[in-house]
Amino acid sequence: MATMADVARSAGVSVATVSHVLNGTRPVLPHTRRAVLDAVEELGYTPNTLARSLVTSRTRSIGLAVSAISNPYFTEILQGVEAGALEHGYGLLIADPHDDPGHEREVVRLLHERRVDGMIVAPSAEPRDLVAYLTRHRVPAVFLDRVVDVPEAADAPRFDQVCAEGAEPTTGLVGHLAGLGHRRIGLVAGRPGFSTTRERITGYRHGLAAAGLPYDERLLVHGDSEAAGGERATAQLLSLAVPPTALVTANNAMTIGALRALRERGLSVPGDLALCCFDDFAWADLFSPGLTAVAQPSREIGARAVRLLLDRLAAPDRPARTVRLPCSFVHRTSCGCAEQPRLPERSGRLAGPAGEPRAQAHAKANERTLP
């Protein structure tokens, strides 16, 4: 088995230079770095990470704690974290806290016991115990997706945060639907306690106000950030005496739930209900109609979290940073902008003039009933 000394002889450099190249502990000239890496490849040298960690007190590993890893949004964040970690020579340990505060603290403890150099965490709706543990043990950590209000103390560790903008993009979705003539716009909001939920509700209300529409608390229902909750919330909105004619769903899982609720009732999008959603995902354009959505920069959120954590490891006392990344508007047809084919009317449902989507006709009727 090749040793570091063998690599040094083959590359014509010192053992210390080989160590600097492999550990990234000091800048090395490009041609010297190339010679060392070529020697590593030729000899099949594998660094002893355990021995290295005993010397450096670093494991070159990052703990990632995010819930719903199967969710395409968090899957893309994971890809960004993994790419960023590998780029800098770090491995990744992954745990799912299931958005449960007790389980969250347990998985963070387990990651800490495995001596990760730092953690990237998507906090639960009740992160008090999480923050207390990280603070007590002075674990370098970055919070992603959901912002946590952490008071800074002179002797306490500082936590960096990275997320997408939440309020302004939601305001834009509401404004888009209002511009199409809708006056009763519902929101299927996320789990109470998440900063993402608060921000999207704020954006929803700002969008209504900007369009001159009243806020009706009956049109805002929490779907708890899950598909089943989104289905229940949509069903509740559709059961109103005067249901919404347009709907904003606050994440991709709740969008799936909303579509299920509409399908079970034989309702079409956008003919019976116009739909815009927060979170784009790979197959959103394969739905019929394609889903008009706000796309979050999920991979960039993950990659930025890694850079923030590495900066924190290099300078533990620097001021905390919160980075907010812009979203993009993906315009498809579920909002009702494109002309929709006229479907046969069902009993008791409002029909508009020939060629007019029923949701828009319903919106006009609702406008007449409002004070």
Secondary structure as GFF3:
##gff-version 3
##sequence-region A 1 371
A	DSSP	alpha_helix	4	11	.	.	.	ID=ss1
A	DSSP	alpha_helix	15	23	.	.	.	ID=ss2
A	DSSP	alpha_helix	30	43	.	.	.	ID=ss3
A	DSSP	alpha_helix	49	56	.	.	.	ID=ss4
A	DSSP	beta_strand	61	65	.	.	.	ID=ss5
A	DSSP	alpha_helix	72	87	.	.	.	ID=ss6
A	DSSP	beta_strand	91	95	.	.	.	ID=ss7
A	DSSP	alpha_helix	101	113	.	.	.	ID=ss8
A	DSSP	beta_strand	118	121	.	.	.	ID=ss9
A	DSSP	alpha_helix	128	136	.	.	.	ID=ss10
A	DSSP	beta_strand	141	144	.	.	.	ID=ss11
A	DSSP	beta_strand	160	164	.	.	.	ID=ss12
A	DSSP	alpha_helix	167	179	.	.	.	ID=ss13
A	DSSP	beta_strand	185	189	.	.	.	ID=ss14
A	DSSP	alpha_helix	195	210	.	.	.	ID=ss15
A	DSSP	three_ten_helix	217	219	.	.	.	ID=ss16
A	DSSP	beta_strand	220	222	.	.	.	ID=ss17
A	DSSP	alpha_helix	227	238	.	.	.	ID=ss18
A	DSSP	beta_strand	246	249	.	.	.	ID=ss19
A	DSSP	alpha_helix	252	264	.	.	.	ID=ss20
A	DSSP	beta_strand	274	278	.	.	.	ID=ss21
A	DSSP	three_ten_helix	284	286	.	.	.	ID=ss22
A	DSSP	beta_strand	292	295	.	.	.	ID=ss23
A	DSSP	alpha_helix	298	314	.	.	.	ID=ss24
A	DSSP	beta_strand	322	325	.	.	.	ID=ss25
A	DSSP	beta_strand	328	330	.	.	.	ID=ss26
A	DSSP	alpha_helix	358	369	.	.	.	ID=ss27
###
